Amino acid sequence: MKYIDVPEFARLNSMLRFNSGESKVCGRLEAYSCKQAGYDKKLAKTIEQNITDILATSPEAYATSPVGSLSNSSNRKLFLYLISTLNSSFPDYDFSNLRPEQIEKKLSLRTVANTINATLAEAFEQEGQKLCDELWMTLYDAINPEECEIYSYVPDLDSDPLSDGKIWSFNYFFYNKKLRKVVFFTCFSKRTYGLDFDASSCDEDDLGSENGAPSDSSEDFRETMDD
């Protein structure tokens, strides 16, 4: 996946940081082109082989999944896009073995918008409504969510390092097939246990590729109410 610099995201990312005293909130928006780079091609071959091997012995294994039947090459490609996005956004982790059931397809933009808005409004209190307004205006300009398939990554609370110490989190992919682009929106709240925290920054362990900029290791690679 090729990182796309969206200047408007930088302003939003700086706003998606808050310290309540007991907890901190960190969020980030990133955009990626679906054009495959060197790392993605290697990853695609690995995933393709793994799925092919499983289908050879158990044809019904991936007959259904959140991205559709993985016996279909287009659906496997979409699954790869989602994995590559996570790998690019969190270069310290490897999501190559991500299971299809760890992805959820969201059938309603309205529901996704309501969930995001309610979460941010509660987390950011007085600034919540302003933040939500700017968020959806920027998303519509960047990728037009009404034209997107929306997916979420659901971490395994028992073993996934991204779940460690989190009070809540969400990880949404807005995939625009026409534009061949993915916008990834990750946000979470984490307890500070009384420790000082500079709300102007979240460290790399919190946000992966800080400020939405790709790390060296990843270089290769308006709210709506209608359903």
N, C-alpha and C positions, 0 to 999 in steps of 0.2 A: 504494500500500500504506500502510496506517495503522499506525504504530508502536504496539506494546502494551507498556506498562510491566509487567515481571514482576520484583518485588522480589528474588526468589530468584536471578535471573540476575546481579544486581549483585554478590552475594557470590561466586558462581562466577567471574565475570569478573575479580574481584580475585585469585582463586586461579590463574587461567590465565595467570600471568605469572611468568617465572622467568629468572634469569641464571646460566649455568653458568661464566661467566668467558670462555669462547671464543665463546659464542653466547647469544642470548636467545630465549625462547619467548613468543609473544603469542597469546592466544585470546579469543574473544568469542561470546556467545550473544545473539541478538535474536529477538523475536517480532513478527510482522506479521499484521494482519487482511487478508483478501483483498478487502476493500471498496475499490473504486477511488476515488481522489481525482482532482483536476483534472489533475495531471501524468500519472497513469496512463491517463486517458481519451485524452489527446493521443498518448501512446506507443502505446496500443492501436490507434488509427487508423493510425498510421504503420506499425506492424508488420503489421497486417491488410492494408494496401494493398500493402506489399512482397511478402507471401506470395501475395496474390491475383494480382499481376502475374506472379510466377514460375510459379504454377500455370497461368495462362492460356497461357503459351508452352511449359511443360514440366510436364504433369499428373503425371508420376511423380517430380518433383523431391523432394517431401517426402512421398512415399507412406509412408515409414517414417522414424521418428525416435525418440529416447529417450522422448519424451512421447506417441508414437503419431503417426498420420498427421495432418499439419497441414492437410489438407483438411477435417478435423473441427473445428468451431468450439470445442468443449470443450477439445480438445487445444491449440488455438491460445491459448485463455484461460490454460491452465496454463503454457504457454511464456511468456506475458506475465507471469504471477505471478513466475516465476523471474527474469526480466530485471528486473522492477520491484523485487524484493527486493535484487538486486545493486546497482541504482542507488541505492536508499535506504540500503543499508549502506555503500556507498562513493561518497558524493556528489561526490567529485572526479573520478570516472570516468564514462564513458557506455558502457553495455552494450547500447545500442539495436541494434547490428549483430551481437550475439551469434549465432553459428551453432549450429544444433541439435546438431551433432556435438561441441560443447564442453560439452554436458550428458550425463551418464551416469545411467541409471536403475539403482539398486541393488535387486536382486531379493531379497536376504536381509538382514534386520535383524541376524541373527546375525553375518554377515560384517562388516557395518558396525560393530557393537559391538566385535567382536574387533580390528578395525583401529584404531579410536579408542582402545580400552583399551591395546593394545600400544604405540601411539605415545606416549600420555600417560604410561604406566608407565615407559618408557625415558627420556622427556624430564624427568619430574619425580621420578624416582628414588624415595626413601623415601616421598614424599607422593603418589606416583602412584595407589596403590590407594584411598586415602581420597578423592582427587579423583574418580576414576572412579565410586566408590560414590555420591558426592554428585551427580555429573553425571547419572547415569541415574535416580536418585530424583527429581531436579528435572525432568528431561525427561518422565518418566511423569506427573508432576503437571501439567505445563504443556500437553502435547500428546498423550501416550500414543503412543509410536513404533510400537507394534504395530498401530495403526489408520492409520498413515501410509504414503504413497508416499514413498520416499526417493530423492533425486537428488543428484548432486555436480556442481560446476562444475570443469572441467578447464582451467586456464589454458594459453594458448599460450606455451610457454617462450621462443619466439623474439621475440614482439612484445608480450605482455601485461605491462603495468606491475606487476601484482600478483605476478608471478613474479620480479621483479628482486631478486637477491641472496638468494633463499630457499634453504635447505638442504632443507626439506620443507614441505609445506603440505597442508591439506585444507579443503574447503568443502562442507558438507552442508546440504541442504534437507530438512526434515521437513514434508511437506505433508499436513495432515489435511483431507480434503475435507468431512467431516461438520461439523467446527468452522469451516471456511473460514478456516484459519489456517496460517501458515508459520513454523517456527522455523529460523533460519539459524545454523549453527555453523561459524565459521571459525577456524583455528588454524595457526600456522606457526613455524618456527625460522629464525633469521637470524644470520649471523656478526656479531660485534661488533668483530672485528679489534683486540682489546685495549683498545678504548675503554671508558670508564666508562659504566655503564648502570644506571639506577635501575629495579630490577625491579618497583617498585610502580606504574610507569606505562609505557604504550607511546604513542608520539606518534601524531598523526593520520595521518602517512604510513604508519605500520604498521597501524593499525586502522580507518581511515576515520572513522566516527562514534564517537568516543571514549566508553568506558564503556557502550556500547549505547544511548546517547541519540541521538535523531535530530538532524541538523543542520537549520538553517533551510531549506536547499535541498531537504531530503528530507521536510519536513513535509507537503507536498502528496501529495504522492504518498500403570529397574532393569535394567540390562543384561538381555537375553533370550537364550536359547540355542535358541529355536525359529525355524525359517525363516518 
